[in-house]
C-alpha cells in the first residue's frame, strides 16, 4: 500500500487524523583486526510508525512492511489501542502549510570511495597508532562506519515532509601496557568527506589517551578545583538535558517548571538549542511532528528562559511548541528532546585553564552517569579518571575516584569557559570548563 492509501484506510476505520512516520536507515561497518578485515556488516532497515488521533488520544503502531493484509491488521490494532488510552493530556497532529528554514542537505561522499580505500584507511590508522610507542601493545579495535538516515512525515492534514542526512566515522582504540597495568585510549572522527577524516589527530589522540594513563595512582579524598575536559562537560550536559524538557515537566521530573525568568546558573553560562548550528553534524528544519524548528536560548547569562516543548506539552502548559518533538527510535512515541544543545564558548584555552590551578584535578573521563544522577535534584556521583594538576601543570594520572556534585551548583561555580567546543558534534556539546570546587572521593 502507498502512504496515502494507508492514511485513507485509517480514516475509514474511524480515526480523526492519521500520520505516517517512515524511516530508512542504512549502515555499513568495517572492522579491522591486526591488518585483516574482521567483519563487514551492511544493514538496511525500513520502518513505518503509524499514529492515529481519536477524541484527543493518540495511539501508535509500527510495521516494517507495506503489505495490504499486514497494514489492515495494524490499523485495526491502532484503533483498538486508541480506545484503551486513558491519559488526560490532549494530543495533536500538526497540519501542513508552515514555513521552514532552508537547510542544506548533509550528504556524505562515501559512495565515491571504494571498499579497498576504506580498508586502507583502517590499516593506516592501525599501523600508525601502534608505531607511536612500544608500550602500545595492541589495537583494541579499529572501525569505519557509514550511516544514512531518511525520515518522511505524511499525514491526513496535509503535512508532507522529508529530511535526510548521512555521515561517516572512523575510530581507533589503542591498548597500552606497562608493568601490570593495561589501559585503553580511544579517538575518532565524524565527517561527511572521506578525504577530510582527521587521521593524524585520531592516531595522536588515541595513542596519547592510552599512554598518558600508564602509571595511574590514587587521589586523596577532598574538595578540589577541577577542570572538566570538554568531553566530560558534554556528557554532564547531555545527562541533565532532560531538565529543560516540557515532557519532564509534565512528568514532574524537573525542578525548573516554575523557574522561568529566575537565575539558576552563573552569569557566564548561556545554553542554546540551535537546530541550525553551523558546525553541528545534523541540522533539522522540522521536528518529528512536522513543527518548524527554531533557535532557542534556554539559559541566558544564568537566567532560565523556558522549557523545550512538543505539541502536547505546549498545550498542557498553555504555550506553543518550540519544535522539539522527537522520537526515541522509529517506533517510539513523540517526546521532547533538544536539537543541538550547547554551552556557549568562552575565551580561554584548555592550557590557560589548567595553568590557573595550583593544586587540583583535570577530569578526562567519567562513567556511570545515568545510574549516578538525579535529574530532579541535580545531584550526581560518577566514577572518574584524569590527572592531578600541580602548580598549573598536569602531573600524575589518577584513576578510580568518584566525583560528586550538583549540576546547578556546578553551573553556578564555573570560573572559566573554554573556546574549544567540538566541531561536527551530534546533539550536545560543551567547551572545557573550570569549576571552583568539586567533591572527590578517592583513597
C-alpha positions, 0 to 999 in steps of 0.5 A: 500500500502507498502512504496515502492509501494507508492514511485513507484506510485509517480514516475509514476505520474511524480515526480523526487524523492519521500520520505516517512516520517512515524511516530508512536507515542504512549502515555499513561497518568495517572492522579491522583486526591486526591488518585483516578485515574482521567483519563487514556488516551492511544493514538496511532497515525500513520502518513505518510508525503509524499514529492515529488521533481519536477524541484527543488520544493518540495511539501508535503502531509500527510495521516494517512492511507495506503489505495490504493484509499486514497494514489492515491488521495494524490499523485495526490494532491502532484503533483498538489501542486508541480506545484503551488510552486513558491519559488526560493530556490532549494530543495533536497532529500538526497540519501542513502549510508552515514555513521552514528554514532552508537547510542544506542537505548533509550528504556524505561522499562515501559512495565515491570511495571504494571498499579497498580505500576504506580498508586502507584507511583502517590499516593506516590508522592501525599501523600508525597508532601502534608505531607511536610507542612500544608500550602500545601493545595492541589495537583494541579495535579499529572501525569505519562506519557509514550511516544514512538516515531518511525520515518522511512525515505524511499525514491526513492534514496535509503535512508532507515532509522529508529530511535526510542526512548521512555521515561517516566515522572512523575510530581507533582504540589503542591498548597500552601496557606497562608493568601490570597495568593495561589501559585503553585510549580511544579517538575518532572522527565524524565527517561527511568527506572521506578525504577530510577524516582527521587521521593524524589527530585520531592516531595522536589522540588515541595513542596519547589517551592510552599512554598518558594513563600508564602509571595511574595512582590514587587521589586523596579524598577532598574538595578540589578545583577541577577542570572538566575536559570538554568531553566530560562537560558534554556528557554532564550536559547531555545527562541533565538535558532532560531538565529543560524538557516540557515532557519532564515537566509534565512528568514532574521530573524537573525542578525548573517548571516554575523557574522561568525568568529566575537565575539558576546558573552563573552569569557566564553560562548561556545554553542554546538549542540551535537546530541550525548550528553551523558546525553541528553534524545534523541540522533539522528544519522540522521536528518529528511532528512536522513543527518548524524548528527554531533557535532557542536560548534556554539559559541566558547569562544564568537566567532560565528562559523556558522549557523545550516543548512538543505539541502536547506539552505546549498545550498542557502548559498553555504555550506553543511548541518550540519544535522539539518533538522527537522520537526515541527510535522509529517506533517510539512515541513523540517526546521532547528532546533538544536539537543541538544543545550547547554551552556557549564558548568562552575565551580561554584555552584548555592550557590557560585553564589548567595553568590557573590551578595550583593544586587540583584535578583535570577530569578526562573521563567519567562513567556511570552517569545515568545510574549516578544522577538525579535529574530532579535534584541535580545531584550526581556521583560518577566514577572518574579518571584524569590527572592531578594538576600541580602548580598549573601543570598536569602531573600524575594520572589518577584513576578510580575516584568518584566525583560528586556534585550538583549540576546547578551548583556546578553551573553556578561555580564555573570560573572559566569557559573554554573556546574549544567546543567540538566541531561536527558534534551530534546533539550536545556539546560543551567547551572545557570548563573550570569549576571552583570546587568539586567533591572527590572521593578517592583513597 
